[in-house]
């Protein structure tokens, strides 16, 4: 039986597959905490635009009566925020928009939204819910390190792609067993963790590649732009390859306008790398660590 026949029928007997298995295993173990952090933070920030709409009180909840303007509005603001030093305000320019207020308290700038109809404080322009999402965004995009963090994420994206490719090769169990990696069955000789890891890994391949490729792109965009320009330097060409890149970026962030159900789905899908790490870690613990501790 030659190497190709062994790959088709019994890939586990090939030395390069055993090497790939070790690479996949130790990449997963070594990058575990990083994968957990990126997965959970990325899942959380999918709803970032919705959080701004939900928690920033920029809209006037009810318009009853006549809106205060000019000096009357400023006098009401000063009265409402008597514990603060009034700095300035920006009157609403469209119907339904609240008045923006800037105040000073003990040397700290405070920004609030104000209802010009009722004369009531609506809340902070940057509430803690939005501040938390922005912090998670900074953690996910730049590891709280600025531009340097994007570069480290690029290296992480390369390793993640290597782990994804090696996982795809390992997924192939041979012509008689390849279906085992597509389904989760009660009567399977494989344990649930193995089935779940293999099942999720195969069916989420497109997302895994999208996340890895775009992580590399965000780190070194000029490299991708140079390749796209080399392939097609006509910026007005509707078939230019950069449309593929833009599609991958939308896939990365789950950008679906006015489709909350799709955004919620992406929150769940964003947790797939974390679940893959957890199931892989359990498999490694049972096969390696548990045996080592028992010996």
C-alpha positions as CSV (number, residue, x, y, z in Angstrom):
1,X,0.0,0.0,0.0
2,X,1.5,3.3,-1.1
3,X,1.3,6.6,0.9
4,X,-1.7,7.8,-1.0
5,X,-3.6,4.6,-0.4
6,X,-2.7,4.8,3.3
7,X,-3.9,8.4,3.4
8,X,-7.3,7.4,1.9
9,X,-7.8,4.3,4.1
10,X,-5.7,4.7,7.2
11,X,-4.2,8.2,7.6
12,X,-3.3,7.5,11.2
13,X,-0.5,5.3,10.1
14,X,1.3,8.2,8.3
15,X,4.2,9.9,10.1
16,X,3.4,13.4,8.8
17,X,-0.1,13.1,10.2
18,X,1.2,12.2,13.6
19,X,3.5,15.3,13.5
20,X,0.6,17.5,12.4
21,X,-1.4,16.1,15.3
22,X,1.3,17.2,17.8
23,X,1.5,20.6,16.1
24,X,-2.2,21.0,16.4
25,X,-2.3,19.8,20.0
26,X,0.5,22.1,21.3
27,X,-0.7,25.1,19.3
28,X,-4.1,24.7,21.0
29,X,-2.7,24.2,24.5
30,X,-0.2,27.0,24.1
31,X,-2.7,29.5,22.7
32,X,-5.5,28.4,24.9
33,X,-5.8,31.5,27.1
34,X,-5.4,33.8,24.1
35,X,-8.1,32.0,22.2
36,X,-10.5,32.2,25.1
37,X,-9.9,35.9,25.5
38,X,-10.2,36.7,21.8
39,X,-13.3,34.5,21.4
40,X,-15.2,35.8,24.4
41,X,-14.3,39.5,23.8
42,X,-15.0,39.2,20.1
43,X,-18.4,37.6,20.8
44,X,-19.3,40.3,23.3
45,X,-18.5,43.2,21.0
46,X,-20.7,42.0,18.1
47,X,-23.6,44.0,19.7
48,X,-21.4,47.1,20.1
49,X,-23.6,49.3,17.8
50,X,-26.8,48.1,19.6
51,X,-25.2,48.9,23.0
52,X,-24.7,52.5,21.9
53,X,-28.4,52.7,20.8
54,X,-29.7,50.9,23.9
55,X,-27.7,52.7,26.7
56,X,-26.7,56.1,25.5
57,X,-29.7,58.4,26.3
58,X,-29.2,60.6,23.2
59,X,-32.9,60.6,22.4
60,X,-35.7,62.5,24.1
61,X,-38.0,59.8,25.4
62,X,-41.2,61.9,25.3
63,X,-41.8,65.3,23.6
64,X,-44.6,67.0,25.5
65,X,-45.0,70.8,25.5
66,X,-42.6,73.3,24.0
67,X,-38.8,72.8,24.1
68,X,-36.6,75.1,26.1
69,X,-34.1,77.1,24.1
70,X,-31.5,79.8,24.5
71,X,-31.2,81.5,27.9
72,X,-34.2,79.6,29.3
73,X,-32.6,76.3,28.5
74,X,-29.3,77.4,29.9
75,X,-30.9,78.6,33.1
76,X,-32.8,75.3,33.6
77,X,-29.5,73.3,33.0
78,X,-27.7,75.4,35.6
79,X,-30.6,74.8,38.1
80,X,-30.7,71.0,37.4
81,X,-26.9,70.6,37.7
82,X,-26.4,73.0,40.7
83,X,-23.6,70.8,42.1
84,X,-21.6,71.2,38.9
85,X,-19.9,74.1,37.1
86,X,-21.7,74.7,33.9
87,X,-19.4,74.9,30.8
88,X,-21.6,74.8,27.7
89,X,-24.4,73.0,25.9
90,X,-25.2,72.0,22.4
91,X,-28.9,72.3,21.5
92,X,-30.6,69.5,19.6
93,X,-30.6,70.1,15.9
94,X,-33.3,67.6,15.0
95,X,-36.5,66.5,16.5
96,X,-36.3,63.8,19.2
97,X,-32.6,64.5,19.9
98,X,-31.5,65.4,23.5
99,X,-29.4,68.4,24.5
100,X,-25.7,67.8,25.1
101,X,-24.3,69.2,28.3
102,X,-20.7,69.6,29.4
103,X,-20.0,70.2,33.1
104,X,-17.0,70.5,35.4
105,X,-16.8,69.0,38.9
106,X,-13.6,69.1,40.9
107,X,-11.6,69.4,37.7
108,X,-13.3,66.5,36.0
109,X,-15.2,67.0,32.8
110,X,-18.7,65.4,32.9
111,X,-20.9,65.0,29.9
112,X,-24.6,64.4,30.2
113,X,-27.7,64.4,28.0
114,X,-30.6,66.7,29.0
115,X,-34.3,66.7,28.2
116,X,-35.1,70.1,26.9
117,X,-38.9,69.4,27.2
118,X,-39.1,68.2,30.8
119,X,-35.9,69.8,32.2
120,X,-34.6,66.4,33.4
121,X,-31.2,64.8,33.3
122,X,-31.2,61.8,31.0
123,X,-27.9,60.3,31.9
124,X,-24.2,60.0,31.0
125,X,-23.1,60.3,27.3
126,X,-20.7,57.4,28.1
127,X,-22.5,55.0,30.5
128,X,-20.7,52.0,32.1
129,X,-22.3,49.5,29.7
130,X,-20.9,51.3,26.7
131,X,-17.5,51.9,28.5
132,X,-17.3,48.2,29.1
133,X,-18.0,47.3,25.5
134,X,-15.4,49.9,24.4
135,X,-12.8,48.4,26.7
136,X,-13.5,44.9,25.4
137,X,-13.2,46.2,21.8
138,X,-9.8,47.7,22.7
139,X,-8.8,44.3,24.3
140,X,-10.0,42.3,21.3
141,X,-8.6,44.6,18.6
142,X,-5.3,45.8,20.1
143,X,-4.8,43.8,23.4
144,X,-4.8,47.1,25.2
145,X,-1.4,47.8,23.6
146,X,-2.3,50.1,20.7
147,X,-0.9,49.5,17.2
148,X,1.6,47.0,18.7
149,X,-1.3,44.9,19.9
150,X,-2.7,44.6,16.4
151,X,0.7,43.2,15.3
152,X,0.6,40.6,18.0
153,X,-2.9,39.7,16.9
154,X,-1.6,39.2,13.4
155,X,0.9,36.7,14.7
156,X,-1.9,35.1,16.6
157,X,-4.0,35.0,13.4
158,X,-1.1,33.1,11.6
159,X,-0.9,30.5,14.3
160,X,-4.7,30.2,14.4
161,X,-4.7,29.6,10.6
162,X,-2.0,26.9,11.1
163,X,-4.0,25.3,13.8
164,X,-7.2,25.4,11.6
165,X,-5.4,23.8,8.6
166,X,-3.7,21.1,10.7
167,X,-7.1,20.4,12.3
168,X,-8.7,20.0,8.9
169,X,-6.1,17.5,7.9
170,X,-6.4,15.6,11.2
171,X,-10.2,15.6,10.8
172,X,-9.9,13.1,7.9
173,X,-10.1,9.7,9.6
174,X,-10.1,7.6,6.4
175,X,-12.7,6.6,3.8
176,X,-14.6,4.4,6.2
177,X,-14.7,6.8,9.2
178,X,-14.8,10.3,7.6
179,X,-18.6,10.6,8.3
180,X,-17.8,10.3,12.1
181,X,-16.6,13.9,12.0
182,X,-19.7,15.3,10.5
183,X,-22.3,14.2,13.0
184,X,-22.8,13.7,16.7
185,X,-24.3,10.2,17.3
186,X,-25.3,8.4,20.4
187,X,-24.0,5.0,19.2
188,X,-20.6,6.4,18.1
189,X,-17.5,4.6,19.5
190,X,-16.1,8.1,20.0
191,X,-16.7,10.0,23.1
192,X,-19.0,13.1,23.1
193,X,-16.1,15.6,23.5
194,X,-14.3,14.1,20.5
195,X,-17.4,14.2,18.4
196,X,-18.3,17.8,19.4
197,X,-14.7,19.0,18.8
198,X,-14.6,17.3,15.3
199,X,-18.2,18.4,14.4
200,X,-17.7,22.1,15.4
201,X,-14.3,22.2,13.8
202,X,-15.5,21.0,10.4
203,X,-18.8,23.0,10.2
204,X,-17.1,26.3,11.3
205,X,-14.2,26.1,8.9
206,X,-15.3,29.1,6.9
207,X,-15.6,31.3,10.0
208,X,-12.3,30.0,11.4
209,X,-10.5,31.0,8.1
210,X,-12.3,34.3,8.0
211,X,-11.2,35.2,11.6
212,X,-7.6,34.1,11.0
213,X,-7.2,35.8,7.6
214,X,-8.7,39.1,8.8
215,X,-6.6,39.1,12.0
216,X,-3.6,39.0,9.7
217,X,-5.1,41.7,7.5
218,X,-5.7,44.1,10.4
219,X,-2.1,43.7,11.4
220,X,-0.6,44.3,8.0
221,X,-3.2,45.8,5.7
222,X,-0.7,47.2,3.2
223,X,0.6,43.7,2.4
224,X,-2.9,42.7,1.4
225,X,-3.5,45.9,-0.5
226,X,-0.3,45.4,-2.5
227,X,-1.4,41.8,-3.5
228,X,-4.8,43.0,-4.5
229,X,-3.3,45.9,-6.6
230,X,-1.0,43.4,-8.2
231,X,-3.9,41.2,-9.2
232,X,-6.1,44.1,-10.4
233,X,-5.0,47.7,-10.3
234,X,-8.3,49.0,-11.6
235,X,-10.0,50.6,-8.6
236,X,-13.3,50.8,-10.5
237,X,-13.4,47.2,-11.5
238,X,-16.6,45.7,-9.9
239,X,-14.8,42.3,-9.9
240,X,-11.8,43.5,-8.0
241,X,-10.6,41.0,-5.4
242,X,-10.9,43.5,-2.5
243,X,-14.7,42.7,-2.4
244,X,-13.7,39.2,-1.1
245,X,-11.7,40.8,1.7
246,X,-14.5,43.2,2.6
247,X,-16.9,40.2,2.7
248,X,-14.5,38.4,5.1
249,X,-14.3,41.5,7.3
250,X,-18.1,41.7,7.5
251,X,-18.1,38.0,8.3
252,X,-15.5,38.6,11.0
253,X,-17.6,41.2,12.9
254,X,-21.0,39.9,12.0
255,X,-22.1,43.3,10.5
256,X,-25.8,42.8,9.6
257,X,-27.8,46.0,9.5
258,X,-31.2,45.9,11.1
259,X,-30.9,42.1,11.6
260,X,-30.7,41.7,15.4
261,X,-31.3,37.9,15.1
262,X,-28.2,37.6,12.9
263,X,-26.2,39.7,15.4
264,X,-27.3,37.4,18.3
265,X,-26.4,34.4,16.2
266,X,-23.0,35.8,15.7
267,X,-22.6,36.3,19.4
268,X,-23.1,32.6,19.8
269,X,-20.9,31.7,16.9
270,X,-18.1,33.9,18.3
271,X,-17.8,31.5,21.2
272,X,-16.9,28.6,18.9
273,X,-13.1,29.0,19.3
274,X,-13.5,29.0,23.1
275,X,-15.6,25.8,22.9
276,X,-13.1,24.2,20.6
277,X,-10.3,25.0,23.0
278,X,-12.3,23.6,26.0
279,X,-13.2,20.4,24.3
280,X,-9.7,19.9,23.0
281,X,-8.3,20.6,26.4
282,X,-10.6,18.0,27.9
283,X,-9.5,15.4,25.3
284,X,-5.8,16.2,26.0
285,X,-6.3,16.0,29.8
286,X,-8.0,12.6,29.6
287,X,-5.6,11.1,27.1
288,X,-2.3,12.6,28.4
289,X,-2.5,14.3,31.8
290,X,-4.8,11.8,33.4
291,X,-2.7,8.8,32.3
292,X,0.5,10.6,33.4
293,X,-1.0,11.3,36.8
294,X,-2.2,7.8,37.1
295,X,1.1,6.2,36.2
